[in-house]
Amino acid sequence: MPRIGLAAALEQFHPNELLTHCTLAEHHGFEGVMAADHFQPWVPAQGHNAFAYSWMGALGMVTQGNFGPGVTCPSFRTHPAVVAQAAATLGAMFPGRFWLGLGSGELLNENVVAGPWPDALVRFEMLQEATEIIQRLLSGKAVRYRGRYFSMNKVQLWTLPEQRVPIYIAATGPQTVRWAGKVCDGLITPGASHEKLRGILENFAQGAREAGRDPAHMPKLLQLHVSWATTYDEALQSALVEWPNGGMNFPKQDVRGPEDFAAMARLVRPEHFQGRVLISPDLEAHRAHLQGFFELGFDAIYVHNVGRNQEQWIKAYGEHVLPKLK
């Protein structure tokens, strides 16, 4: 059955406040949480950068659903062996509930490590190596690794989950999407036009079939940003102030810091959110928006309302949107 989960913006809210949001969302019919793994907020106004893995341990204790990071870059701030160790621990503590989301990273979050920022192809190759290390370690075997980008002495993980932790890859480009279908367990992708998303799903399915796998049984997760409030003006203001990055129609992987995004945010206008962030007080419009993505073939949509009115939004969705989805 299609599921609506909560996209937890750790770059926007205090971690304790977010736990309250997640427990409230579960009570009102949301299923699962996708936790943002950021070292910095997009813009200073968002104001937070809690460590996702500390927070997810607490999340698992106060909720009952599935959860995972959306997403972790295992290539710069943290060696992939440490990511594997963190994933194994959460998988052992919360059997069958934790999934690991991986991606090639953004300079915003990875520039805490000194050195040059490689181009997209190199970042993709690093993600491939890192994913292989993580998969091999999660098998429980002793692993030694010597690759182009990563080296690892012979080690193994001792605290292992009862059920294998699935690995979902965040991707939009055709090459990465097809590779994800071949070697990983599922796909994560951000909201976009139906035409673009249809192409992403087709490439993912092609990669899976080339590897002899059935894409119908591989989870396809969508991360979606919306702005809901009781009036359009309030919803628009929330988008412009809290989430101007949602109106930036260009790749963001190479932007260095929150102050740079804040400078770019001065150029964002209401029309720039068109097709990227639904801004509306009409809950029926939100229902139809979500339903359209399920009809494309997504299994779960993790929704982030960009405003500060989280409790009001969660209750409104729980009463008027979630029960009407097919």
N, C-alpha and C positions, 0 to 999 in steps of 0.2 A: 504494500500500500504506500502511496506517496506520503511523505512526511514534511511538516514544516517545523524547522528547528530555529533556535535563536543564535544569531551571529553576535558573539560577545565582544564588544569593542574595548579591549583592555587599554587602548590608546586614548580612550575618551572618558572612562569612569574609574573611580577608585575600586580596587578589587573586592572589597567587602560589599560595596554597593552593587557590584555586578553579580555577586552571589545571591543577593536578595532578588535581583531581576530574574535570575535563572530559576530560582525556586518558585517564584510567582508565575513565570512563563510555563513551567511544567504543570503547575496547578491549573492553568487555563488552557491546556491542550497542546502546547508546543512539545515537540519530541526531539530532544538532543540539543547539543551546543557545539558551535564551531568557535574556537577561541583564537583571537588575533595574536600572533606571536610577533610583537613589535618591540624594538629597542627605543624608538622615539615615536611621538605622535606625528600625524601628517602636518598639522599646523599647531602652533603654541596654544591656541584656544581650546584644543581638545584636552591637553594638560596631564596626561598620564602615560606610564610605560611599565606597568606591572609585568613581572616575569611569568609567562604563560604556564610553565611547567610547575612552578610552585602553586599557582592558582588552580590548575586542573586537579591537583591532588585534593585540594579542599572542595572543588566542585564535585568530584566523585563521591565525597562523603555526604553531601547535602542534597544530591539529586539521584535519580534512578536511571536516567537515559544514557544513550551513547554520547561520546564527545571526542574531540580531537582538535589539534591545532590547524588553523587555516591561515597561513601554513608556516612550517619551519624550514628555514634554509640551512642545510647541513654542511655548508661549504666554507664559511668564513668565521663567524663568531664562535662556532662550536664544531669540534671535530665530529665526523659522523659516528665514531664509536661511542661518544658521549650521548649523542641523540639516540642511538640504539639502546644504551643503558637506561636512559630516561623512559623510552617507550616500553621496554621490557618491564620496568618497575610499575608503571601505570597499568600495563596489561595484566601483571600479576595481582595487583591490588583490586582491579575492577574487571574480572574475567568477562570477556565478550563485549565489553562496553567501550573500550578505548580503540581508536583508529589513529594512525599517524599520517598527517598531511605534510607533504614535502614540496618545495619549490626551489627555483634557481636564485631567488633573493632579490632584494632592492638595496640600493646604496644607502637609502634612508636608515636602514636597520643594520647594515653590515659594515658601515664605515667606522665603527668603533675599533676595528682591526686595521692598523696602518698598512699601507701598501697600495699598489695600483688597483683600480676597479676594472676587471676584464670585460671584454665585449660579450654580447649575448651568446655567441657560439661557445666560447670558453666556459661560460657559466653553465651552459647546458651539459658540456662534457664533464664538468665537475660534479653536477647533479647526478649524472649517470654513474660515475665512480662511487660517489657517496651512497647512493641507493644500493649499489651492489654490496658495499661494506655492511650497511645496516641489515639487508636481507640475510647475508651470511651469518652475521652475529646473532640475529634473532632465531636462527635455526638451532642455536645451542652448541654448535661445533666450535672448536678452537680454530681461529682464523689468523693467518698472516697475510698482509697485503702490501704490494708494491705496484703503485700505479703511476700515471703521469703527474697527477696532482696530489695524491694522498699516499702516505706510507703508514703502516701500522705493524707493530711487533705482534708476535703470536699471543693472542688473548682470547678469552671466551666469556660469555655472560653466564653467571651462576644463578641469579634470580630470574627465572623465566616464567612467562605466563602459561596457564593451562591451555588457553586457546591462542593460536597464532595471531599476532597483531597485524591487521591488514594495513597496507600502505597505499595511500591515494596520492596521486601526483596532480599538482596545480599546473595547468597549462592552457595556452590559447593558440600558440603557433602550431602549424600542421606537423612539423617534424617531432616536436616534443609530445604532442597529443598521440601520434601514432606509436611512438616509443612507449608511452605510458600504457597504451592498450596491450602492448606486447609483453611487458615485464612486470607491471604492477597490478594492484587489485581493484583500482577504481580511479575515477577522475574527479577533480575539483576545478571549477571554472567560474569566473565572475559574470554577473549579468551583462548582457549585450543584446544586440538586435537578434530577432529570431533567425534571420538569414545567417548571421555569423555563428550563432550557437548550433544551428543545424549542421553547418560545416564541421564544427568542432566534434559534435557527436558522431558524424559520419567517419571522420578521420580516426577517432578513438575505436570505433567498431571495426574499421579496416585493419588497424594494428592488432587488435585482439584476434580477429579471424586469421590473420597471417601467422599468428603464433598458435593456432589451433584452439583458441579459447572462444567461449560464447559470450559476446558482449552484453547479451540480455541479462546475464547473471552477475554483471560487474557494476557496482554502485556508481551512479553519476550524480555528483553533488553540485548545486549551484549556490554561490554566495550572492545575495541580493541586498542592495541598499534602497530604502524608501524613506520618504519624509511624510509622515501623517500628523495632523493636528486637527483641531475642530474647525479651523478656518484656513483658507488657502494662504493668506498672508503670513500666518504663524508658521505653517509648514515650509513656505518659501524662505522665511527668515532663518529657520533652523538649518536648512540646506546651505544657505549662503554663509552663515557664521560658523556652524559646527562642522560642516562637511563640504567645504568648497572644492576639495580634491575630487569629489564626485562629479564636478562639472568640468574637469580638465580632460579634454578629449585627445590625449596623447600618451605615449608610454611614460611611465613614472619611475622606471627602474634605475635611471641614472641621475635622479635629483638627490642632492646631498643631504638636506636637512629641513626641519620644520620652518625655519626662517625663509628658506628659498621657496617653499610651497606657499607661505604666507604672502610673499611678494607676488607670486603668480596668481594668488587668489583675488588680488585686486582687479584682475582682468575678467573674472568669472561673472557672467550675467545669467539671469534666469533661464534664457533659452538654451544655455549650454548644458543644462541638465536633461534636456529632451533626449529620450531614448537611453538614458544612463541611470537616472534616479527618478522614480515616480514621485511627484509632488502633488498631493491631493488630500482633501478632507473626506473624500467620498470612499467609504469602505467597500462599496460594491465595485468601484474601479480597482481597488487593491485586490479584491477577490479575483476579478477577471484577469488582472495582471499576473497573479500567481498561477492561476489555472492554465494560462497559455504556456507557461514553462513546463508544467507537468505534461501537457499534451505534446510537447516537443520530445519528451522522453526522459526527463530528469526524475530521479527517485526521491530526492530530498532537496528542499530549498531552505537555506539558513538565512533568515531575514534580519537585517539591522535597520531599525528606525533611527535616523540620524539625529533626532532631537533629544532634548533632556527629559521629555515627557514620557519616560519609559513605562511607568506603572499604568498610566492612562492608555497608552498604546497597546500594551500587552492585554489588558482587559477588553479593549475594543476589538482587537483581533480575535481573542478567545471567544467572544460572544457573537460577533457578526461576520467574521471571515473564515476561520478554520472550520466551523461546522458545515459550511456550504461548499467546501472544496471536494472535488470528485477525484 
